[in-house]
Amino acid sequence: ALATAARALDDGVAAALASGFHHSHADHGEGFCTFNGLVVAAEVLRAAGRIRSAAVLDLDLHYGNGTASLCGARPWLFNCSIYGNDYWHNKAYKDVEHRRHSDGPNHVSFALANGSGRAEMLDALERGMQAVLAWGRPDLLIYQAGADPFREDPYSPLNLDHADLRERDRAVFAWAKHERLPT
């Protein structure tokens, strides 16, 4: 995650195939996440003076609870999570109508109801991208692009196919390029 974020600052865009570990908190891991690589990358680049601020755009199936919790002590870091499963105390909740996180000053979320498809996802994505810019133009956009919103994933209650996920990614990268956000 760190090497990819540094490369994005140099080249405008870069990608890592490893997980961002967005469920890891300051004092414990959750799920399969031992440490939060998204926040570690942003912290190291900030300490090195390469960035002043960063935003995480998290489109994994599960709410990025660890990243959101880490934003509390980092006013220079913003998190936007668009999700179809909430995640709390090491447990996924498939129905976002029954369990949903509250937002904070530098973390917002958009829950996708069971059965949501491309239109609902792209609407939430548009609102999420607007939220990132409303917070302030980040020096680095960290895009957590989960494959688990796919409708055949055993945890996904969403109705998204491969073409929908490609469109999601196309929209994020087109927006980031238009806004000149290293991603």
ZICOR-V925697 format. One record per pair of residues at least 12 apart in sequence whose ideal C-beta (glycine too) atoms are under 10 Angstrom apart, sorted by the first residue. I is the first residue (numbers start at 1). GAP is how many residues later the second one is. Records with the same first field share a line. If there is no record, write none. Layout:
I=GAP + GAP
//
This chain:
1=15 + 17 + 18 + 19 + 20 + 34 + 35 + 36 + 37 + 38 + 39 + 40 + 41 + 43 + 141 + 143
2=14 + 35 + 36 + 38 + 39 + 40 + 41 + 42 + 43
3=13 + 38
4=12 + 13 + 14 + 16 + 33 + 37 + 138 + 179
5=32 + 33 + 35 + 36 + 37 + 39 + 40 + 45 + 46 + 49 + 135 + 136 + 137 + 177 + 178
6=35 + 38 + 39 + 42 + 44 + 45 + 134 + 176
7=175
8=33 + 37 + 132 + 133 + 134 + 135 + 168 + 173 + 174 + 175
9=36 + 41 + 42 + 130 + 131 + 173 + 174
10=40 + 172
11=171
12=164 + 165 + 168 + 169 + 170 + 171
13=128 + 130 + 160 + 163 + 164 + 168 + 169 + 170
14=168 + 169
15=128 + 130 + 154 + 158 + 168
16=21 + 25
18=19
19=12 + 13 + 14 + 18 + 19 + 41 + 125 + 127
20=13 + 16 + 17 + 18 + 19 + 20 + 21 + 36 + 38 + 40 + 44 + 46 + 47 + 122 + 123 + 124 + 125 + 126
21=12 + 13 + 14 + 15 + 16 + 17 + 18 + 19 + 43 + 45 + 46 + 123
22=14 + 15 + 16 + 17 + 34 + 36 + 38 + 40 + 41 + 42 + 43 + 44 + 45 + 46 + 48 + 57 + 59 + 65 + 120 + 122 + 124
23=13 + 37 + 39 + 40 + 41 + 42 + 43 + 44 + 46 + 64 + 65 + 67 + 69
24=12 + 13 + 14 + 15 + 16 + 40 + 41 + 42 + 43 + 45 + 46
25=14 + 40 + 41 + 42 + 43 + 44 + 45
26=13 + 40 + 43 + 44 + 46 + 47
27=42
28=38 + 62
29=37 + 61
30=32 + 35 + 36 + 57 + 58 + 59 + 60 + 61
31=31 + 34 + 35 + 56 + 59 + 60 + 61
33=31 + 32 + 33 + 34
35=31
36=20 + 28 + 30 + 31 + 33 + 34
37=105 + 107
38=16 + 18 + 20 + 26 + 28 + 29 + 32 + 39 + 41 + 104 + 105 + 106
39=15 + 17 + 27 + 28 + 30 + 31 + 32 + 35 + 38 + 40 + 103
40=30
41=13 + 15 + 99 + 101
42=12 + 13 + 14 + 25 + 28 + 32 + 34 + 35 + 96 + 97 + 98 + 100
43=27 + 31 + 33 + 34
45=94 + 95 + 97
46=28 + 30 + 31 + 93 + 94
50=89 + 90 + 132
51=25 + 26 + 87 + 88 + 89 + 131
52=24 + 84 + 86 + 87 + 88
53=21 + 22 + 23 + 24 + 25 + 53 + 82 + 83 + 84 + 85 + 86 + 87
54=20 + 22 + 23 + 24 + 25 + 84 + 85 + 86 + 87 + 88 + 128
55=16 + 21 + 22 + 23 + 24 + 25 + 51 + 73 + 74 + 76 + 77 + 78 + 80 + 81 + 82 + 83 + 84 + 85 + 86 + 87 + 88 + 126
56=12 + 14 + 15 + 21 + 22 + 23 + 24 + 25 + 51 + 76 + 82 + 84 + 85 + 86 + 87 + 88
57=21 + 22 + 23 + 24 + 25 + 68 + 71 + 72 + 74 + 75 + 81 + 84 + 85 + 86 + 87 + 88 + 115 + 118 + 119 + 124 + 126
58=21 + 22 + 23 + 24 + 25 + 49 + 51 + 70 + 84 + 85 + 86 + 87 + 88
59=21 + 22 + 23 + 24 + 25 + 51 + 53 + 62 + 65 + 66 + 69 + 84 + 85 + 86 + 87 + 88 + 89 + 90 + 106 + 109 + 110 + 113
60=21 + 22 + 23 + 24 + 25 + 27 + 84 + 85 + 86 + 87 + 88 + 89
61=21 + 22 + 23 + 24 + 26 + 31 + 33 + 51 + 85 + 86 + 87 + 88 + 89 + 92 + 94 + 95 + 96 + 97 + 99
62=19 + 21 + 22 + 23 + 24 + 25 + 30 + 31 + 84 + 86 + 87 + 93 + 94
63=18 + 19 + 20 + 21 + 22 + 23 + 24 + 25 + 29 + 30 + 33 + 36 + 37 + 38 + 46 + 48
64=15 + 16 + 17 + 18 + 19 + 23 + 37 + 43 + 45 + 80 + 82
65=14 + 16 + 18 + 21 + 22 + 23 + 24 + 25 + 36 + 42 + 44
66=13 + 21
67=12 + 13 + 14 + 40 + 75 + 77
68=12 + 13 + 33 + 34 + 35 + 36 + 38 + 39 + 40 + 41
69=32 + 35 + 38
70=37
71=33 + 34 + 35 + 36
72=32 + 33 + 34 + 35
74=32
75=30 + 31
76=30 + 60 + 62 + 63
77=29 + 30 + 58 + 61 + 63 + 65
78=27 + 28 + 29 + 30 + 53 + 54 + 56 + 57 + 58 + 60 + 63
79=24 + 25 + 27 + 28 + 29 + 30 + 52 + 53 + 56 + 63 + 65
80=23 + 26 + 27 + 28 + 29 + 30 + 44 + 45 + 47 + 48 + 49 + 50 + 51 + 52 + 55 + 64
81=20 + 22 + 26 + 27 + 28 + 29 + 30 + 47 + 63
82=26 + 27 + 28 + 29 + 30 + 38 + 39 + 41 + 42 + 43 + 45 + 46 + 47 + 49 + 62 + 64 + 67 + 86
83=13 + 17 + 18 + 26 + 27 + 28 + 29 + 41 + 63 + 66 + 75
84=12 + 27 + 28 + 29 + 30 + 31 + 32 + 36 + 37 + 40 + 62 + 64 + 65 + 69 + 71 + 72 + 73 + 74 + 75 + 76
85=14 + 26 + 27 + 29 + 63 + 64 + 68 + 70 + 71 + 72 + 73
86=12 + 13 + 14 + 15 + 23 + 25
87=12 + 14
88=12 + 13
92=56 + 63
94=20 + 61 + 62 + 63 + 64
95=16 + 18 + 19 + 62
96=13 + 14 + 15 + 16 + 17 + 18 + 20 + 61
97=14 + 16 + 17
99=12
103=28
105=30
106=29 + 30
107=24 + 28
108=19 + 20 + 23 + 24 + 26 + 27
109=15 + 19 + 22
110=13 + 14 + 15 + 16 + 17 + 18 + 21
111=13
112=12 + 37 + 44 + 45 + 46 + 47 + 48
113=44 + 45
114=42 + 43 + 44 + 45
115=36 + 42 + 43 + 44
116=33 + 41 + 42 + 43 + 44
117=34 + 41 + 42 + 43 + 44 + 47
118=40 + 41 + 42 + 43 + 45 + 46 + 47 + 49 + 50
119=45
120=38 + 39 + 40
121=28 + 37 + 38 + 39 + 43 + 44 + 46 + 47 + 50
122=42 + 45 + 46 + 49
124=44
125=42 + 43 + 46 + 47 + 50
126=45 + 49
128=44 + 47
129=12 + 42 + 43 + 46 + 47 + 50 + 52
130=45
132=43 + 44 + 47 + 49
133=42 + 46 + 48
137=42 + 43 + 44
138=41 + 43 + 44
139=42 + 43
140=41 + 42 + 43
141=31 + 32 + 34 + 35 + 38 + 40 + 41 + 42
142=40 + 41
143=26 + 29 + 30 + 33 + 38 + 40
145=20 + 23 + 24 + 27 + 28
146=19 + 22
147=15 + 18
148=12 + 17
149=15 + 16 + 19
150=12 + 14 + 15
151=13 + 14
//
